[in-house]
């Protein structure tokens, strides 16, 4: 999995070094977990504005789901 490419056709890079869901220390889908839909991304304002415009505001704090909201630079 370490040699997989991203959507830009370049090698995957370390995103969240504190992740505990794999021992590889970056987001990847283990072969035994075919239903895993985990992703790792560094948020940008441009990215966050798109789902907001579609009615899915990822910026806003939502205490009902214990969700602090996202901002540019978050991983």
mmCIF file as gemmi writes it, N, C-alpha and C atoms, coordinates in Angstrom:
data_model
loop_
_atom_site.group_PDB
_atom_site.id
_atom_site.type_symbol
_atom_site.label_atom_id
_atom_site.label_alt_id
_atom_site.label_comp_id
_atom_site.label_asym_id
_atom_site.label_entity_id
_atom_site.label_seq_id
_atom_site.pdbx_PDB_ins_code
_atom_site.Cartn_x
_atom_site.Cartn_y
_atom_site.Cartn_z
_atom_site.occupancy
_atom_site.B_iso_or_equiv
_atom_site.pdbx_formal_charge
_atom_site.auth_seq_id
_atom_site.auth_asym_id
_atom_site.pdbx_PDB_model_num
ATOM 1 N N . UNK Axp A 1 ? 0.799 -1.207 0 1 0 ? 1 A 1
ATOM 2 C CA . UNK Axp A 1 ? 0 0 0 1 0 ? 1 A 1
ATOM 3 C C . UNK Axp A 1 ? 0.842 1.272 0 1 0 ? 1 A 1
ATOM 4 N N . UNK Axp A 2 ? 2.07 1.204 0.479 1 0 ? 2 A 1
ATOM 5 C CA . UNK Axp A 2 ? 2.89 2.404 0.572 1 0 ? 2 A 1
ATOM 6 C C . UNK Axp A 2 ? 3.166 3.031 -0.787 1 0 ? 2 A 1
ATOM 7 N N . UNK Axp A 3 ? 3.07 2.272 -1.858 1 0 ? 3 A 1
ATOM 8 C CA . UNK Axp A 3 ? 3.391 2.783 -3.189 1 0 ? 3 A 1
ATOM 9 C C . UNK Axp A 3 ? 2.156 3.19 -3.986 1 0 ? 3 A 1
ATOM 10 N N . UNK Axp A 4 ? 1.01 3.313 -3.331 1 0 ? 4 A 1
ATOM 11 C CA . UNK Axp A 4 ? -0.211 3.715 -4.01 1 0 ? 4 A 1
ATOM 12 C C . UNK Axp A 4 ? -0.134 5.184 -4.407 1 0 ? 4 A 1
ATOM 13 N N . UNK Axp A 5 ? -0.882 5.54 -5.46 1 0 ? 5 A 1
ATOM 14 C CA . UNK Axp A 5 ? -0.888 6.915 -5.959 1 0 ? 5 A 1
ATOM 15 C C . UNK Axp A 5 ? -2.173 7.622 -5.557 1 0 ? 5 A 1
ATOM 16 N N . UNK Axp A 6 ? -2.095 8.935 -5.423 1 0 ? 6 A 1
ATOM 17 C CA . UNK Axp A 6 ? -3.281 9.723 -5.113 1 0 ? 6 A 1
ATOM 18 C C . UNK Axp A 6 ? -3.966 10.163 -6.405 1 0 ? 6 A 1
ATOM 19 N N . UNK Axp A 7 ? -4.984 11.012 -6.285 1 0 ? 7 A 1
ATOM 20 C CA . UNK Axp A 7 ? -5.739 11.452 -7.463 1 0 ? 7 A 1
ATOM 21 C C . UNK Axp A 7 ? -4.927 12.329 -8.4 1 0 ? 7 A 1
ATOM 22 N N . UNK Axp A 8 ? -3.796 12.832 -7.932 1 0 ? 8 A 1
ATOM 23 C CA . UNK Axp A 8 ? -2.908 13.633 -8.771 1 0 ? 8 A 1
ATOM 24 C C . UNK Axp A 8 ? -1.826 12.786 -9.423 1 0 ? 8 A 1
ATOM 25 N N . UNK Axp A 9 ? -1.932 11.456 -9.239 1 0 ? 9 A 1
ATOM 26 C CA . UNK Axp A 9 ? -0.989 10.482 -9.794 1 0 ? 9 A 1
ATOM 27 C C . UNK Axp A 9 ? 0.416 10.643 -9.207 1 0 ? 9 A 1
ATOM 28 N N . UNK Axp A 10 ? 0.473 11.078 -7.947 1 0 ? 10 A 1
ATOM 29 C CA . UNK Axp A 10 ? 1.74 11.149 -7.219 1 0 ? 10 A 1
ATOM 30 C C . UNK Axp A 10 ? 1.634 10.26 -5.986 1 0 ? 10 A 1
ATOM 31 N N . UNK Axp A 11 ? 2.767 9.938 -5.387 1 0 ? 11 A 1
ATOM 32 C CA . UNK Axp A 11 ? 2.793 9.017 -4.254 1 0 ? 11 A 1
ATOM 33 C C . UNK Axp A 11 ? 2.056 9.6 -3.05 1 0 ? 11 A 1
ATOM 34 N N . UNK Axp A 12 ? 1.319 8.746 -2.333 1 0 ? 12 A 1
ATOM 35 C CA . UNK Axp A 12 ? 0.644 9.173 -1.115 1 0 ? 12 A 1
ATOM 36 C C . UNK Axp A 12 ? 1.659 9.715 -0.118 1 0 ? 12 A 1
ATOM 37 N N . UNK Axp A 13 ? 1.262 10.745 0.601 1 0 ? 13 A 1
ATOM 38 C CA . UNK Axp A 13 ? 2.127 11.367 1.597 1 0 ? 13 A 1
ATOM 39 C C . UNK Axp A 13 ? 1.513 11.205 2.979 1 0 ? 13 A 1
ATOM 40 N N . UNK Axp A 14 ? 2.349 11.271 4.007 1 0 ? 14 A 1
ATOM 41 C CA . UNK Axp A 14 ? 1.891 11.232 5.383 1 0 ? 14 A 1
ATOM 42 C C . UNK Axp A 14 ? 0.922 12.383 5.607 1 0 ? 14 A 1
ATOM 43 N N . UNK Axp A 15 ? -0.215 12.095 6.203 1 0 ? 15 A 1
ATOM 44 C CA . UNK Axp A 15 ? -1.209 13.136 6.441 1 0 ? 15 A 1
ATOM 45 C C . UNK Axp A 15 ? -1.443 13.333 7.93 1 0 ? 15 A 1
ATOM 46 N N . UNK Axp A 16 ? -1.735 12.289 8.636 1 0 ? 16 A 1
ATOM 47 C CA . UNK Axp A 16 ? -2.072 12.392 10.051 1 0 ? 16 A 1
ATOM 48 C C . UNK Axp A 16 ? -1.214 11.407 10.832 1 0 ? 16 A 1
ATOM 49 N N . UNK Axp A 17 ? -0.1 11.861 11.362 1 0 ? 17 A 1
ATOM 50 C CA . UNK Axp A 17 ? 0.838 10.948 12.004 1 0 ? 17 A 1
ATOM 51 C C . UNK Axp A 17 ? 0.329 10.401 13.324 1 0 ? 17 A 1
ATOM 52 N N . UNK Axp A 18 ? -0.725 10.971 13.884 1 0 ? 18 A 1
ATOM 53 C CA . UNK Axp A 18 ? -1.242 10.486 15.151 1 0 ? 18 A 1
ATOM 54 C C . UNK Axp A 18 ? -2.363 9.456 14.976 1 0 ? 18 A 1
ATOM 55 N N . UNK Axp A 19 ? -2.63 9.055 13.766 1 0 ? 19 A 1
ATOM 56 C CA . UNK Axp A 19 ? -3.716 8.106 13.536 1 0 ? 19 A 1
ATOM 57 C C . UNK Axp A 19 ? -3.405 6.762 14.171 1 0 ? 19 A 1
ATOM 58 N N . UNK Axp A 20 ? -4.415 6.125 14.686 1 0 ? 20 A 1
ATOM 59 C CA . UNK Axp A 20 ? -4.205 4.829 15.337 1 0 ? 20 A 1
ATOM 60 C C . UNK Axp A 20 ? -4.914 3.697 14.611 1 0 ? 20 A 1
ATOM 61 N N . UNK Axp A 21 ? -5.614 4.004 13.506 1 0 ? 21 A 1
ATOM 62 C CA . UNK Axp A 21 ? -6.375 2.93 12.873 1 0 ? 21 A 1
ATOM 63 C C . UNK Axp A 21 ? -5.52 2.001 12.031 1 0 ? 21 A 1
ATOM 64 N N . UNK Axp A 22 ? -4.3 2.367 11.724 1 0 ? 22 A 1
ATOM 65 C CA . UNK Axp A 22 ? -3.379 1.452 11.048 1 0 ? 22 A 1
ATOM 66 C C . UNK Axp A 22 ? -1.981 1.666 11.608 1 0 ? 22 A 1
ATOM 67 N N . UNK Axp A 23 ? -1.128 0.699 11.419 1 0 ? 23 A 1
ATOM 68 C CA . UNK Axp A 23 ? 0.256 0.838 11.856 1 0 ? 23 A 1
ATOM 69 C C . UNK Axp A 23 ? 1.119 1.475 10.776 1 0 ? 23 A 1
ATOM 70 N N . UNK Axp A 24 ? 0.576 1.707 9.591 1 0 ? 24 A 1
ATOM 71 C CA . UNK Axp A 24 ? 1.343 2.304 8.501 1 0 ? 24 A 1
ATOM 72 C C . UNK Axp A 24 ? 1.5 3.802 8.684 1 0 ? 24 A 1
ATOM 73 N N . UNK Axp A 25 ? 0.717 4.409 9.592 1 0 ? 25 A 1
ATOM 74 C CA . UNK Axp A 25 ? 0.815 5.811 9.963 1 0 ? 25 A 1
ATOM 75 C C . UNK Axp A 25 ? 0.319 6.768 8.888 1 0 ? 25 A 1
ATOM 76 N N . UNK Axp A 26 ? -0.383 6.262 7.893 1 0 ? 26 A 1
ATOM 77 C CA . UNK Axp A 26 ? -1.074 7.136 6.954 1 0 ? 26 A 1
ATOM 78 C C . UNK Axp A 26 ? -2.327 6.418 6.486 1 0 ? 26 A 1
ATOM 79 N N . UNK Axp A 27 ? -3.287 7.183 6.019 1 0 ? 27 A 1
ATOM 80 C CA . UNK Axp A 27 ? -4.564 6.598 5.648 1 0 ? 27 A 1
ATOM 81 C C . UNK Axp A 27 ? -4.459 5.673 4.454 1 0 ? 27 A 1
ATOM 82 N N . UNK Axp A 28 ? -4.768 4.439 4.654 1 0 ? 28 A 1
ATOM 83 C CA . UNK Axp A 28 ? -4.855 3.485 3.555 1 0 ? 28 A 1
ATOM 84 C C . UNK Axp A 28 ? -5.875 2.434 3.942 1 0 ? 28 A 1
ATOM 85 N N . UNK Axp A 29 ? -6.365 1.694 2.994 1 0 ? 29 A 1
ATOM 86 C CA . UNK Axp A 29 ? -7.359 0.671 3.26 1 0 ? 29 A 1
ATOM 87 C C . UNK Axp A 29 ? -6.675 -0.685 3.296 1 0 ? 29 A 1
ATOM 88 N N . UNK Axp A 30 ? -6.657 -1.342 4.472 1 0 ? 30 A 1
ATOM 89 C CA . UNK Axp A 30 ? -6.077 -2.683 4.542 1 0 ? 30 A 1
ATOM 90 C C . UNK Axp A 30 ? -6.873 -3.65 3.668 1 0 ? 30 A 1
ATOM 91 N N . UNK Axp A 31 ? -6.226 -4.658 3.136 1 0 ? 31 A 1
ATOM 92 C CA . UNK Axp A 31 ? -6.909 -5.605 2.245 1 0 ? 31 A 1
ATOM 93 C C . UNK Axp A 31 ? -8.047 -6.326 2.937 1 0 ? 31 A 1
ATOM 94 N N . UNK Axp A 32 ? -7.986 -6.5 4.26 1 0 ? 32 A 1
ATOM 95 C CA . UNK Axp A 32 ? -9.047 -7.198 4.988 1 0 ? 32 A 1
ATOM 96 C C . UNK Axp A 32 ? -10.251 -6.303 5.275 1 0 ? 32 A 1
ATOM 97 N N . UNK Axp A 33 ? -10.182 -5.022 4.951 1 0 ? 33 A 1
ATOM 98 C CA . UNK Axp A 33 ? -11.253 -4.084 5.274 1 0 ? 33 A 1
ATOM 99 C C . UNK Axp A 33 ? -11.786 -3.426 4.008 1 0 ? 33 A 1
ATOM 100 N N . UNK Axp A 34 ? -12.427 -4.216 3.161 1 0 ? 34 A 1
ATOM 101 C CA . UNK Axp A 34 ? -12.885 -3.731 1.861 1 0 ? 34 A 1
ATOM 102 C C . UNK Axp A 34 ? -13.967 -2.653 1.973 1 0 ? 34 A 1
ATOM 103 N N . UNK Axp A 35 ? -14.645 -2.552 3.111 1 0 ? 35 A 1
ATOM 104 C CA . UNK Axp A 35 ? -15.708 -1.55 3.268 1 0 ? 35 A 1
ATOM 105 C C . UNK Axp A 35 ? -15.201 -0.248 3.89 1 0 ? 35 A 1
ATOM 106 N N . UNK Axp A 36 ? -13.945 -0.168 4.202 1 0 ? 36 A 1
ATOM 107 C CA . UNK Axp A 36 ? -13.367 1.023 4.804 1 0 ? 36 A 1
ATOM 108 C C . UNK Axp A 36 ? -13.473 2.192 3.83 1 0 ? 36 A 1
ATOM 109 N N . UNK Axp A 37 ? -13.984 3.309 4.317 1 0 ? 37 A 1
ATOM 110 C CA . UNK Axp A 37 ? -14.117 4.495 3.475 1 0 ? 37 A 1
ATOM 111 C C . UNK Axp A 37 ? -13.361 5.675 4.066 1 0 ? 37 A 1
ATOM 112 N N . UNK Axp A 38 ? -12.298 5.389 4.819 1 0 ? 38 A 1
ATOM 113 C CA . UNK Axp A 38 ? -11.509 6.445 5.442 1 0 ? 38 A 1
ATOM 114 C C . UNK Axp A 38 ? -10.717 7.21 4.388 1 0 ? 38 A 1
ATOM 115 N N . UNK Axp A 39 ? -10.617 8.499 4.608 1 0 ? 39 A 1
ATOM 116 C CA . UNK Axp A 39 ? -9.77 9.334 3.762 1 0 ? 39 A 1
ATOM 117 C C . UNK Axp A 39 ? -8.974 10.252 4.663 1 0 ? 39 A 1
ATOM 118 N N . UNK Axp A 40 ? -7.921 10.788 4.152 1 0 ? 40 A 1
ATOM 119 C CA . UNK Axp A 40 ? -7.16 11.798 4.87 1 0 ? 40 A 1
ATOM 120 C C . UNK Axp A 40 ? -6.942 12.942 3.893 1 0 ? 40 A 1
ATOM 121 N N . UNK Axp A 41 ? -7.279 14.128 4.332 1 0 ? 41 A 1
ATOM 122 C CA . UNK Axp A 41 ? -7.15 15.294 3.463 1 0 ? 41 A 1
ATOM 123 C C . UNK Axp A 41 ? -6.785 16.511 4.297 1 0 ? 41 A 1
ATOM 124 N N . UNK Axp A 42 ? -6.094 17.436 3.708 1 0 ? 42 A 1
ATOM 125 C CA . UNK Axp A 42 ? -5.824 18.71 4.348 1 0 ? 42 A 1
ATOM 126 C C . UNK Axp A 42 ? -6.851 19.697 3.801 1 0 ? 42 A 1
ATOM 127 N N . UNK Axp A 43 ? -7.686 20.223 4.685 1 0 ? 43 A 1
ATOM 128 C CA . UNK Axp A 43 ? -8.789 21.084 4.286 1 0 ? 43 A 1
ATOM 129 C C . UNK Axp A 43 ? -8.295 22.41 3.722 1 0 ? 43 A 1
ATOM 130 N N . UNK Axp A 44 ? -9.002 22.891 2.715 1 0 ? 44 A 1
ATOM 131 C CA . UNK Axp A 44 ? -8.785 24.229 2.166 1 0 ? 44 A 1
ATOM 132 C C . UNK Axp A 44 ? -10.129 24.959 2.206 1 0 ? 44 A 1
ATOM 133 N N . UNK Axp A 45 ? -10.091 26.275 2.194 1 0 ? 45 A 1
ATOM 134 C CA . UNK Axp A 45 ? -11.347 27.039 2.155 1 0 ? 45 A 1
ATOM 135 C C . UNK Axp A 45 ? -12.165 26.676 0.926 1 0 ? 45 A 1
ATOM 136 N N . UNK Axp A 46 ? -11.49 26.542 -0.205 1 0 ? 46 A 1
ATOM 137 C CA . UNK Axp A 46 ? -12.19 26.192 -1.449 1 0 ? 46 A 1
ATOM 138 C C . UNK Axp A 46 ? -12.926 24.869 -1.306 1 0 ? 46 A 1
ATOM 139 N N . UNK Axp A 47 ? -12.259 23.864 -0.729 1 0 ? 47 A 1
ATOM 140 C CA . UNK Axp A 47 ? -12.903 22.562 -0.546 1 0 ? 47 A 1
ATOM 141 C C . UNK Axp A 47 ? -14.099 22.68 0.399 1 0 ? 47 A 1
ATOM 142 N N . UNK Axp A 48 ? -13.95 23.386 1.515 1 0 ? 48 A 1
ATOM 143 C CA . UNK Axp A 48 ? -15.017 23.482 2.512 1 0 ? 48 A 1
ATOM 144 C C . UNK Axp A 48 ? -16.23 24.259 2.001 1 0 ? 48 A 1
ATOM 145 N N . UNK Axp A 49 ? -16.019 25.196 1.085 1 0 ? 49 A 1
ATOM 146 C CA . UNK Axp A 49 ? -17.141 25.961 0.539 1 0 ? 49 A 1
ATOM 147 C C . UNK Axp A 49 ? -18.022 25.122 -0.387 1 0 ? 49 A 1
ATOM 148 N N . UNK Axp A 50 ? -17.441 24.114 -1.036 1 0 ? 50 A 1
ATOM 149 C CA . UNK Axp A 50 ? -18.238 23.295 -1.962 1 0 ? 50 A 1
ATOM 150 C C . UNK Axp A 50 ? -19.344 22.521 -1.243 1 0 ? 50 A 1
ATOM 151 N N . UNK Axp A 51 ? -19.043 21.701 -0.219 1 0 ? 51 A 1
ATOM 152 C CA . UNK Axp A 51 ? -20.151 20.995 0.437 1 0 ? 51 A 1
ATOM 153 C C . UNK Axp A 51 ? -21.11 21.957 1.151 1 0 ? 51 A 1
ATOM 154 N N . UNK Axp A 52 ? -20.588 23.082 1.632 1 0 ? 52 A 1
ATOM 155 C CA . UNK Axp A 52 ? -21.467 24.068 2.268 1 0 ? 52 A 1
ATOM 156 C C . UNK Axp A 52 ? -22.51 24.557 1.275 1 0 ? 52 A 1
ATOM 157 N N . UNK Axp A 53 ? -22.095 24.839 0.042 1 0 ? 53 A 1
ATOM 158 C CA . UNK Axp A 53 ? -23.021 25.293 -0.994 1 0 ? 53 A 1
ATOM 159 C C . UNK Axp A 53 ? -24.045 24.218 -1.364 1 0 ? 53 A 1
ATOM 160 N N . UNK Axp A 54 ? -23.712 22.953 -1.075 1 0 ? 54 A 1
ATOM 161 C CA . UNK Axp A 54 ? -24.612 21.844 -1.372 1 0 ? 54 A 1
ATOM 162 C C . UNK Axp A 54 ? -25.502 21.507 -0.17 1 0 ? 54 A 1
ATOM 163 N N . UNK Axp A 55 ? -25.362 22.258 0.917 1 0 ? 55 A 1
ATOM 164 C CA . UNK Axp A 55 ? -26.185 22.024 2.1 1 0 ? 55 A 1
ATOM 165 C C . UNK Axp A 55 ? -25.523 21.18 3.178 1 0 ? 55 A 1
ATOM 166 N N . UNK Axp A 56 ? -24.23 20.891 3.047 1 0 ? 56 A 1
ATOM 167 C CA . UNK Axp A 56 ? -23.502 20.094 4.032 1 0 ? 56 A 1
ATOM 168 C C . UNK Axp A 56 ? -22.377 20.96 4.606 1 0 ? 56 A 1
ATOM 169 N N . UNK Axp A 57 ? -22.714 21.778 5.599 1 0 ? 57 A 1
ATOM 170 C CA . UNK Axp A 57 ? -21.763 22.733 6.168 1 0 ? 57 A 1
ATOM 171 C C . UNK Axp A 57 ? -20.812 22.023 7.13 1 0 ? 57 A 1
ATOM 172 N N . UNK Axp A 58 ? -19.591 21.789 6.674 1 0 ? 58 A 1
ATOM 173 C CA . UNK Axp A 58 ? -18.578 21.137 7.498 1 0 ? 58 A 1
ATOM 174 C C . UNK Axp A 58 ? -17.817 22.138 8.361 1 0 ? 58 A 1
ATOM 175 N N . UNK Axp A 59 ? -18.071 23.424 8.172 1 0 ? 59 A 1
ATOM 176 C CA . UNK Axp A 59 ? -17.386 24.478 8.91 1 0 ? 59 A 1
ATOM 177 C C . UNK Axp A 59 ? -18.068 24.721 10.267 1 0 ? 59 A 1
ATOM 178 N N . UNK Axp A 60 ? -19.365 24.624 10.276 1 0 ? 60 A 1
ATOM 179 C CA . UNK Axp A 60 ? -20.152 24.977 11.459 1 0 ? 60 A 1
ATOM 180 C C . UNK Axp A 60 ? -20.033 23.932 12.566 1 0 ? 60 A 1
ATOM 181 N N . UNK Axp A 61 ? -19.878 24.408 13.793 1 0 ? 61 A 1
ATOM 182 C CA . UNK Axp A 61 ? -19.868 23.566 14.99 1 0 ? 61 A 1
ATOM 183 C C . UNK Axp A 61 ? -21.237 22.907 15.143 1 0 ? 61 A 1
ATOM 184 N N . UNK Axp A 62 ? -21.265 21.615 15.414 1 0 ? 62 A 1
ATOM 185 C CA . UNK Axp A 62 ? -22.52 20.91 15.608 1 0 ? 62 A 1
ATOM 186 C C . UNK Axp A 62 ? -22.429 20.075 16.878 1 0 ? 62 A 1
ATOM 187 N N . UNK Axp A 63 ? -22.865 20.637 18.02 1 0 ? 63 A 1
ATOM 188 C CA . UNK Axp A 63 ? -22.754 19.919 19.288 1 0 ? 63 A 1
ATOM 189 C C . UNK Axp A 63 ? -23.571 18.634 19.333 1 0 ? 63 A 1
ATOM 190 N N . UNK Axp A 64 ? -24.63 18.539 18.539 1 0 ? 64 A 1
ATOM 191 C CA . UNK Axp A 64 ? -25.454 17.329 18.519 1 0 ? 64 A 1
ATOM 192 C C . UNK Axp A 64 ? -24.625 16.085 18.162 1 0 ? 64 A 1
ATOM 193 N N . UNK Axp A 65 ? -23.64 16.27 17.29 1 0 ? 65 A 1
ATOM 194 C CA . UNK Axp A 65 ? -22.78 15.16 16.864 1 0 ? 65 A 1
ATOM 195 C C . UNK Axp A 65 ? -21.366 15.267 17.45 1 0 ? 65 A 1
ATOM 196 N N . UNK Axp A 66 ? -21.183 16.173 18.427 1 0 ? 66 A 1
ATOM 197 C CA . UNK Axp A 66 ? -19.863 16.404 19.026 1 0 ? 66 A 1
ATOM 198 C C . UNK Axp A 66 ? -18.838 16.732 17.936 1 0 ? 66 A 1
ATOM 199 N N . UNK Axp A 67 ? -19.261 17.588 16.999 1 0 ? 67 A 1
ATOM 200 C CA . UNK Axp A 67 ? -18.441 17.962 15.856 1 0 ? 67 A 1
ATOM 201 C C . UNK Axp A 67 ? -18.033 19.415 15.983 1 0 ? 67 A 1
ATOM 202 N N . UNK Axp A 68 ? -16.735 19.654 16.091 1 0 ? 68 A 1
ATOM 203 C CA . UNK Axp A 68 ? -16.233 21.017 16.318 1 0 ? 68 A 1
ATOM 204 C C . UNK Axp A 68 ? -16.268 21.885 15.078 1 0 ? 68 A 1
ATOM 205 N N . UNK Axp A 69 ? -16.413 21.286 13.906 1 0 ? 69 A 1
ATOM 206 C CA . UNK Axp A 69 ? -16.347 22.044 12.654 1 0 ? 69 A 1
ATOM 207 C C . UNK Axp A 69 ? -14.925 22.024 12.129 1 0 ? 69 A 1
ATOM 208 N N . UNK Axp A 70 ? -14.77 22.258 10.838 1 0 ? 70 A 1
ATOM 209 C CA . UNK Axp A 70 ? -13.458 22.229 10.184 1 0 ? 70 A 1
ATOM 210 C C . UNK Axp A 70 ? -13.066 23.607 9.721 1 0 ? 70 A 1
ATOM 211 N N . UNK Axp A 71 ? -11.756 23.809 9.573 1 0 ? 71 A 1
ATOM 212 C CA . UNK Axp A 71 ? -11.228 25.058 9.023 1 0 ? 71 A 1
ATOM 213 C C . UNK Axp A 71 ? -10.059 24.709 8.114 1 0 ? 71 A 1
ATOM 214 N N . UNK Axp A 72 ? -9.674 25.649 7.298 1 0 ? 72 A 1
ATOM 215 C CA . UNK Axp A 72 ? -8.538 25.429 6.404 1 0 ? 72 A 1
ATOM 216 C C . UNK Axp A 72 ? -7.311 25.013 7.218 1 0 ? 72 A 1
ATOM 217 N N . UNK Axp A 73 ? -6.608 23.997 6.735 1 0 ? 73 A 1
ATOM 218 C CA . UNK Axp A 73 ? -5.432 23.477 7.412 1 0 ? 73 A 1
ATOM 219 C C . UNK Axp A 73 ? -5.709 22.259 8.27 1 0 ? 73 A 1
ATOM 220 N N . UNK Axp A 74 ? -6.976 22.036 8.642 1 0 ? 74 A 1
ATOM 221 C CA . UNK Axp A 74 ? -7.32 20.835 9.4 1 0 ? 74 A 1
ATOM 222 C C . UNK Axp A 74 ? -7.063 19.599 8.562 1 0 ? 74 A 1
ATOM 223 N N . UNK Axp A 75 ? -6.745 18.509 9.264 1 0 ? 75 A 1
ATOM 224 C CA . UNK Axp A 75 ? -6.51 17.223 8.594 1 0 ? 75 A 1
ATOM 225 C C . UNK Axp A 75 ? -7.587 16.246 8.988 1 0 ? 75 A 1
